[in-house]
């Protein structure tokens, strides 16, 4: 099992990263270092004209790097990529061809030509069972939070929210991981959490659960939907 699917391995990896960062910089999160977020933003603006894939140059650079390493911008179109994939499948299922395994068919929603996938419209609980579904959702949530904090994809509204919060709280941090979530903007020492939601993409029930968990961790959550205030 790959590490990001094992909650215990995710936890240990996260703790090791924090210890290394604490030893090197004296903080739990590099973004707590004064000026680091602005430096990252400035560097991306200067080099690529934007953060993440907001920059076409950075997007193309990523594709070119993958093509140079594997021979194609799509890893799964290369012999090396397919070979690595087969090794992973063999280790997990004991066969080279995963389509011979019923478990794999169920998980990957194989759709026959002219027929819809038998898993379309089904929930994790219906597919995996209640216990495994809960585990899987938690695994994805935790690994996603860690990934976001390490390689954040910051939206324009989120960046605007950060600048707004920073006017009042200079120690504000972007993409702050906590409790298996990644807070849009946080002020750790004051235990404040600020979230921006585009109503089209967000699920109110999931947001309520998220807010409840963050509240149990002592955080006061401020959530803005579709629009930001002029001041805090």
N, C-alpha and C positions, 0 to 999 in steps of 0.2 A: 504494500500500500504506500503510495506517495505521501510525503510528510504533510502536505496541506489538507489531506483527507483524514488525518489522525489528530483529533483535538489535543491530545497530550503532547504530541510532537510540535504542534503549532504553539502551544503554551510554552514549552521549553525553548523553542527557537526564538520566540518573542522575548523571553526573559534573558536569553544569551545576548540578543541584540541590545537590549536595554543596559545590561551590565557593561558591554563593550563601549557603548555610547557614553554611559555615565563615567567610565574610567577615562575616556579620551577627552570628553567635553565638560563633564561635571553636571550634565542634565540627562533626563530620561529620553527626551526627544530633541534631535538637532534643531528643530524649528523653535525651540525655546531660547536658542542662542540669539542674543540681540543682533538684529539686522540680517539674519540668515534668510528669512523669507523674502525680504526685499532684494537681497543679493541674487537669490535664485530667479526671481521674477525679472530682475534687471538683466541678468546673464542671458535668459531665454529670449528676452525682447531684443537684446543687442545681437545675439547670434542667429536667432531664427525668426524674429518678428512676432513672437507670441509664445504662450505656454502650451506644451503638449502638441496635439495634432491641430491646434488652432493655426499652427505654422505649416504651410504646405512643404516648406523646405525640410522641416524636421520629419514630417511624414515620409517624404521621399527618401530621406537619409536612412530612416528605419527600414524601409523596403529594400534600399540598396545594400544595407548591411546584411540583411537576411539573404539576399540574392548572392552576395559575395561569399557568404559562409556555406550556403546550401546549394547554390546554383539556380535558385528561383525565388521570387519574392513570396511565393506560397510554399512553405516547407513540405506540405503533404503532396506536392507534385514532384518532389525529388526522391532519388533512390535512398539517400542518406536519411531523409526524414521518414520515409516509409519503413526503412530498416529499423530505425529507433522506435517507431510506433509498434512494429511487430514484436520487438524484444519486450516492450512493456506489456503487450497483450499476452505474450507467451508466459511471462513471469506471473501475470495475474490469473490467467485462465488455463494455462497449460497447453494451448494450441496456437498455431500461427494465424489461423483464420477465425476471428471472433464471431463471425456469423454462424459458426457451428454451435455456439453456446447460447442456450435459451435465455440465460440471465442477461447476456449482452444485448440480445435482440430486444428484450423488454426495456432495458435502460436507454437504448439509443433510438427507440421509436422507429424501427425499420418500416417504411411504407412501401407496399407493393405498387407497381405501376397501375395507375388508374383507380387506386383505392386509397382512402385517407389513412393516416396513421392510427392504429388502435389506441394510442395513448393521447391523441389530440383531445384537449379539453379536460383531461383528468388531472387531479391534484397529486401532489407527492404522496399523500396518505393513501389514495386509491392505488397508486403504482407500487409503493414500497412498504405500505403498512404504517400504522400510526407511530410505532416506536422508532423505526428506521427513518421515517420521514422527518421526525423531530430532530434526530441526530444529524441528518443530512443538511437541514436548513441551518442548524447551528454551525456546522462545519463551513458552509458557504459564507455565513455571516462573519465569522471570525477571520477566515482567510481573506475575505474581501476587505475587511477593515484594515488588516495589516498591509495588504497590497496597496490600498488607497493612500495610506500614510507614507509608504515608501515611494510610490510612483503616482502621485496625485493627478487626476484629470479635473482641473478646476474650471467651472463654468464662469461666464462673465458675471451673472448675478451673484454668484458666491464670492467672487473677487470684490465686487462692489460692497457686499455685506461685510467682508473682512476690512475693507478700507473704512467703512462707517463705524464698525465696532472699535477699530484701532484708534480712531479719533478720541474716544472716551477711555479705552483700555489699551494702552500702548503695548502691553505684553500679550495681546491676542495672538493665537496660533491657528493657522489653516490646517485642515485635515488632521484633527487630533484623535488618535485611537483611544477608545475607552470602552470597556465592557463588551467587546466584540462588535463595536460600532465605530464609525469614523465620523466625528462631529465636524460639521462644516467649518465653524469658527468657535474656538474655545478660549476661555480665560481661566486656566487651571487653578491658579492660586485663589481665585474668587469663586470657583466651582460654577462658572456660567457656561452655558452652551447655547449657541445661536445656529438656527437651521433655516435654510431657504428651500422652499418647495415650489416646483412648478406643478400646478394642480393636475395637469394632463398626465404626468408621470408618477405621481405619488398615490399611495394607498393609505387612506385615513386610518384604517384599522391597524395597519403595520406601524404607522407613525405613533399611534397611541401606545402600542406595546413598547416601542423604542423609547418614548418619553417616560414611560413607567419604569423601565429598567434603568435609564439614566437618573431618574429621580431617586431610586433606591440607592444609587451610588453617590447621592448627595448633590446632584447637579440641578440647577434651576434652568429650565429649557425655555427659550424664546423662539417661536416658530413664525416665520413670515411666508405667506402664500401668494405667489404671483407678483407681489409688489413689495418694495422696501420703504421704510419710513424715511423722512427727510433728516431725522436726527434721532438719537437714542436718549 
